[in-house]
Structures are given as structure tokens and as C-alpha cells.
Amino acid sequence: MALIDSRLSNINQIGLTRNDYKGAPSTLCQGCGHNSISSQIVAACYEMNIKPEKVVKFSGIGCSSKSPTYFLNRSFGFNGLHGRMPSLALGALFADNSMEGIGVSGDGDTASIGMGQFKHLARRNTPMVYIVENNGVYGLTKGQFSATAEEGLELKKQGVNTYLPVDICMEALVTNASFVARGFAGDPKQLKNLLKAAIAHNGLAVLDIISPCVTFHNKENSFHSYQWGKEHEVQLHDITFVPARDEITIEDFEPGSSKEVTMHDGSLILLKKLDKDYDPTSRIEALKVLEDAAHNNILLTGLLFVDPEAKTLFDRYHLPKTPLNRLKPDQIRPKKDKMDEINKLLFLNE
Amino acid sequence: MQKEKLKGNPMSNNSSDRKINDFVITFGTVNGSGSATANTTIMRALFQMGIPVSGKNIFPSNIQGLPTWYTLRLSKDGYLARVEEDDIVIAMNPSTIRKELESLVPGGVLFYPDDLKFDLTREDIVLYPMPVKKIIKDSDVTPTLRDYVANMVYVGVLCQMIGIKLEMIESALNFHFKNKEKPVSINMNIINMAANWAKENLIKTDRYWVEPMKNTQGCIMSDGNTAGALGSLFGGLQFCAWYPITPASSLAETIHEFIPVLRKDNETGEESVVIVQAEDELAAIGMTVGAGWGGLRALTSTSGPGLSLMTEYLGLAYYSEVPVVIWDVQRVGPSTGLPTRTAQCDLTFVYFLGHGDTNSIILLPGSVNECFEFGWKALDIAERLQSPVFVLSDLDLGMNEWITPKFNYPNLPIDRGKILWEEDFQKMLDANGGSFGRYNDVDGDNIPYRTVVGNQHPKAAYFTRGTGHDRFANYSEDGEVWMQGMERLKRKYEHSVEFTPTPELDDNHNRVGIITSGSAYFPVIEARDILKNKGLNVDLLRIRALPIHDQVKDFIKSHDYCYVVELNRDGQLQQIISLSIPDKATNLISISKMDGFPLTAKWIVNEVLKKEEVDHGTN
């Protein structure tokens, strides 16, 4: 059977069109970075032939957290509480652990109230994609500093930010996240490949995406703006995601010029060397390049760290093959003789 | 010398003065000294002798070093409530002996280690010094175990002096140590030595005796947290997330312990329930709501401070109609309060939990057996009503060992409520013009259908949110839509009484009634009997769920007035009932206090009689 090349036809290998992956029209501002991320999620899922019914979406509170309604209408979704999407997602994923979880958060949602839950989600290696749409500012409440805003940033009503920023990738790395990447909403090609790799990852995939806020925080000299990003972005590598079923043709790559990472499902991530050699399986290396990037005033993007075989949350339990939420009543209520056993254990006086 | 010292004691030993199976023993020890094994063993032995007995542990918020008391009440009449005085005290803690001396009734008994120095302030009690150190020294127990087995000396001496058969103690120890020979024999050795010493050296001059009865048949011994955990596991619980907090921790810990016993497939090793210790209560409830939304029967267990943290997610669960069960094992609040003391002080908090217009469905178990029953029922009610359901237990019920009727296997099939999977979902679509609205009340019973994660029907998915939504789960800021949704939730809440446990009634058409709930029922029953002896007949009603059923209103209407007895400062249950039947609110008289200890019949009787004189002088 000839495989349909989804890049050339209007339907993908499971017979769905891009329309089947769409969401409601966005109510975010025109030009908002979040909208381009939503488009890339649609594209990645379509191209990866993921059935929308196999995806479940989560979010917290804020502009970013509105965006799950703007993609994958046929997927279940839950817009939870501020900073507390991780716990919600963890509970829901146990219901059917064959589902692909996609969580969308923001810097206000993750780097402040959500820091604790975010880190514990990583610590448990909960299998899902965790996107932070990071713009350094609170949009829905109209322009306050977030915890990722750089020191010295000046905003109209707020004055000058005197605090140091939280780096979400660093936080993820030090708390044992098994996949950490940074993207830029202004670099859609790389973003799509990062998203695909994140979806293919069996574990928590943290994707910190610099996603400019065109209304409150897009000054050319600030870290979270389109212009600054475009001028200062340095890619760690040229990333290409190769699905498991595709034959790999690496004649494009000179020997020694690229690294391959085999994902848990057999797909490959090809990382073509750009400036320097980079090993994305070293946590220390990842921290170092982030530290250097901050020092050198650049926006470093790419796959910072991945451990495709890290033990996941579900590996720590003895889950049935049938999804938990499909178990029948007789599979979840002990038999009657167990009642007698329990009463005896409790010192029954017969 | 011992015998000489005890001569001339004021108490006679005539058999007519004997108090049999009707007295209180308090053990005063140091927290962390391992006295729990000794005390539980005595309780189990008495239970096995067929004597109704209740055990209450009064303990500090501390691991080791502070005083702790354990009180056993033997009651031939079956009263399990706390009493305020002690008949017998085993004083092992020098720092508290003064207080314990004061608590003894005239003619009471003091057992104490013979090296304990204290001012004897009482002349009307019997003294039994015990050579604890000598017996331990004479035994061959290894030095590292000495502190732990020292408590067994008082077990042996006490058994000898009041007539507990040592084979009952041995059987209780075998149960405790799961028939492991070594620990049983080490402990029994000390107990035998101590009993022999007492036999040879002490002359019984007190009046307290135990005799076998047959009043605990068909009963078990359990605490309410264990019961709640087991009831939930028998109720098809599938997910539990929790965070440690006194006095609720043992509920989740028992779930954890019993998953392999009750919910593991021995062939595949697969387990049908998941338990997660969360990073805090904010996460515990988030996980529970996620699981409940995903179609799992989910619960979390906590106490007041934890519930405060959970409030926001529970508001979301109420509004987005997610079934979850929350066990609140109450302790004294506000704030950190008295973490190891009991209360019924979260009633109004839970009843109105959350910002905006919310109502909570609350179950109020009144015994350990009922903790088991509500364990499984709460999961059915939550899924049927697609709503959070709260079970309000308390420290006294949850952490103390009680004798209780054996647990009964659930007599109703598991109710998953209106969850639709692919096939039934298509049928529902066919019957409703092809459209699905998550919040669309197609049956007219205020409960819409729901689909859950994993349903592969292309029309099954919907987006859940805490923001305004219409019948089709779409975002809406329309005031009319908001109002309609909230009115339906209110109707659903009002109809919850069709699914929740009705009150327990003991109504003999007297003029005066007593209304109570939860563990306060035990002292209330006893108070009722005492009042009867004093010439005041009262009827009883125990509320088992909120919102209240019509039977509660009928009870109030058919009595001249009702006392509402509860364990909190403000009379919270009385407040809630008053709101439900405002025209009769003045007929409700609050009897409440909160000092951290379970109420006693004596106190209730005094309060009732005081109010009878003041408010109803003609009675």
C-alpha cells in the first residue's frame, strides 16, 4: 500500500483533513504568538496522523490557557485553575493512559502560582506535552510583569522590573524533566519539529515557547518581542522529526554532522550540527548552554535535553491494559467473599 | 511492706459493692513509648470477652515525649461515649500523675511504677504500686526492647487485679503480631511475670471486676478511617490523591495498604485503583477532579486546613459538574487549631464551600460501620449527581478504635450515573436530534449526560471550563444562560435528597426532641436514657445527610422544641437547619461546645436540664 504523503495531499494517513484538527476561532489579539503556536499544534497533529479523539487538552488560567479551544475541536479539554493544570492533567490521564495529553500554560500560570505543580509534574515524568507560551507579561489583566520578565524591563503602567527572571527550561532541567526544549513563535518551522518530537516523547515534554504579546509587551529591545527574538535567535541545531514509519534518508546529512535521538516509539529526531557540537542527552550541558545564552544575550532555541527512556509516571503503577475508566463494575468491586476476609481481619467476634 | 501499706484501705471488697463491666480505665503514658500495643491488646481482650468497650486516645501533636492518655470505657449497657471521670488510672508518666489523681472517682484505683515519686493528694483511692523496673530486669528481654515491653507489666498486673483472662490477652497479641511467635512470647513472658507478681504481692481492695458477657457478637473492631477506606475500595474507588494531614492520613494509607488485598488481579498483577500522594492539597484535589472528570471514581481525604486549600477546585467541580468524593476528617479549627483533637466544626464551611452561589452535598456518618457504608455510597451519589460529595467524619470517629457491627457487603449495584460510551452515546444522539449538550438536561431530572476522555465518538468531546458555559459547553457570558445553568444546579442539589441517606429516627411522639449528627450521637443516646430516668422523655433524630430531608422538618414541626447537640462553638448544625426551616428556627435550641474532646452524656444532660429550667421552667 502506497503511503499518502500528507505534505502533498489534503488528507492525512488516517483519512482526516486539516479541518478535522481545527478549533474555534481565536479570540486572542491579532498577531499574538499564541495563535501561531495553535496553528503549529494543528499542523503537527495532522502530519503525525494523530486521531483527535486520542488527544486530551488541558490548560490553566490566562491568555495562553484560552488557546486549547483554538485547536482540536474533537478532543476533550479541561480549562482548570490558575497554575493547577498539572494536577488536573495527571488525574485525567490516569483515566485512560493511552491518550496523548497536551497542556498549554503561560509564564504567569507556570512560573508563579504554578511553579510547584509544574515541577512535581516533571518529577513524576507524567507523559504529556507541557507548553509554556511565554511572553513575560500578564495579558488578560492588562500588562503586569510576569516572573519570566527580565530585570530592567520597562512597561507602561508598571515602571521598571527590579526582579530577576525565572528560566522555565532551567527549572525543568533541575527537577529531572525528561524532555526540555525552547522554541520561538516567530520560528514556525523549528517549532513544528519541536512539537512533533515533544508529542513523540514518552514522558513529560516541556516546551518553553517565547511567544510575544503584541499588545502589552513587544518592544523591540525586550527579550520576549518578535524583533528581538528574530535578531537574537540562535538555534542549537537544525531539528528534523522523522516519524517511525518513514524510511530515513539521511543523505542530506554529512556523516558526523548530525546527531540522532531514537524516541520511545521508534521515531527519530535528527539534530543537524550548526555552530557547535551539542549533546542533548546531557543535563549539565543543557544548563551550561542556557547559562551562556543568558550571559551572551541570545535567544537559544532547540532541543536542550531529552532522555527518551526515562521511567514514566505510568511505569510506576500496575495499570490494567484496559483503560481504567472503561473497567466494568465487576472489575472494580471486590467479590463477596472478600467482605468476610476483611471482617476477620478486623477481629470479628463470631 | 506492700501488703502492710495496703491494709486499712478505705474500700471494702464485699461482692455487693462490686462494679462489674461498667467502669473507666485511663492509661497515662509518654507519647512514643509504645503503649499503643499494650492498650489495644487490653481493649481487644475485653472485646473478645464480650464486653462492650470503647477506646479513646488523647494524644499530643508530637512524635515523642509529650503526655498521651488512652481511655477504655467498659459498659455493660453498651454506651460507647466518653465519660469525664476515671475509675482506674495506670500512671506511667510522672509529669501528669497529679492531673490523673484528680480525675479519679472516690474509691478509684491508681496503678503506678513503684519508683514513681509523687505527692499523694488523695486518701479515698486504692493504690497498687508495680515493680516495673524489677520485672523487666528479671526477665531475659534484650536491653533494646526493654522500654517497649515495660508497658506489658501494667497489662499483666491489671489483668490479674480486675480479672482479665491471660489467654484472651495472648489471643489479642497473636492477632496484633499476626501470629509471629517471637514478639508474642516476649510480651507474654512479661505479662505472666507481672500477673504472678501481682497475685503473690497485692491484695485486691478495690471494687472493679470484669466478667465475660456475650454482647460483642457479630461485631468487629475498627476505626472510622479504616472503615471509610475499605468502604471506598468496595465501592469501586479507582483513584485517590491525598496529602498527609492529621487526623485524615490513615484513611488514604489504609487504601494504599489494602489495594493489593482487594483490588489486585493475582494473575496479571494489575491493580484497578491508583493512589497518588500529591505535593499538597491544592494538587491532591486537582488530581482528584481530573480523575473524576476522566470517568474514574475518585476521592481525596483531608481535614480542615487541607479543605481550605481545596476550596477553589471544588467550586470548579461544582460548577462544571465533576463527581468527586471528599472525606473531611474534622479536627479543631480555625487555623492549625488543635490538630490532634476532635470537632464537628467544618459543617457550615463545607455547606457553603466556595465563592459564588454554591451548595454542598454532605454525608454525616454516625458510626464506624456507617463510615464503611458511606465509603461506597458516596461514590455512587457523586457519580449519579455529577457533583462533589463530602463525607464529614471526625478525629474521634476516624482515629479511635470502636466496636461496631461487622461490615456488610454493598447491597446495591455500583451506580456509574449517566456516563455514555460510544454505542449508548449514538443512541442518545439518535433520540435527541443528533445533538449532544454536556449541560443539556434532556431527561428533565436536572442531570445531563456526560462523556469522558477516551470516548472515540467524533461528537463525544466537549470543553470543560469554570467560566460561563451554555448547555452545549460553549463559552458564554450571556446573563440568561448563566442564570438558567445555575438554577438547574440548584434544582439538582435540592433533589439530591432522593439519593442521600435519610435521617435515623427514634420518635415516640414526645414533646421534646434532640437532633444531632455524626459521632455526637453516642453521648446523645446515653443522655437520652439518663434524661428518661430523670423524668424527661425526648425523641431523637440523627441527620445523616445535608441538605436536610423532609423528615427533619417534620420532626421539628411535630415537637414543641428540639435541642440540637453538636461539637462546635457556634451551633453550626442548628444554623444550617434554621436556614432550611426558618419559620421554626426559634424552636431549635443549640447545645454545643468545642474543647477538643468528644461530648459526654453528663454534659449534655446538664445543659438540657439547665435550659429546661431557664427557658421552659414549666416542664
Interface residues (C-beta under 8 A of the other chain):
Chain A: K51 P52 E53 K54 V56 K57 P68 T69 N73 R74 S75 F76 G77 F78 N79 G80 L81 R84 P86 S87 L88 A89 L90 G91 A92 L93 F94 A95 D96 S98 M99 G116 Q117 H120 Y317 H318 L319 P320 K321 P323 L324 N325 R326 L327 P329 Q331 I332 R333 P334 K336 K338 M339 E341 I342 N343 L346 F347 L348 N349 E350
Chain B: R44 F47 Q48 G50 F175 T216 Q217 G218 C219 I220 M221 S222 T226 L230 L233 F234 G235 G236 L237 Q238 F239 A241 V261 L262 R263 K264 D265 T268 G269 E270 E271 S272 V273 V274 V276 A278 E279 D280 L282 A283 A284 I285 G286 M287 T288 V289 G290 A291 G292 W293 G294 G295 L296 R297 A298 E312 Y313 L316 K406 F407 N408 Y409 P410 P413 I414 R416 W421 T451 V452 V453 G454 N455 Q456 H457 P458 A460 A461 Y462 F463 T464 R465 G466 T467 Y475
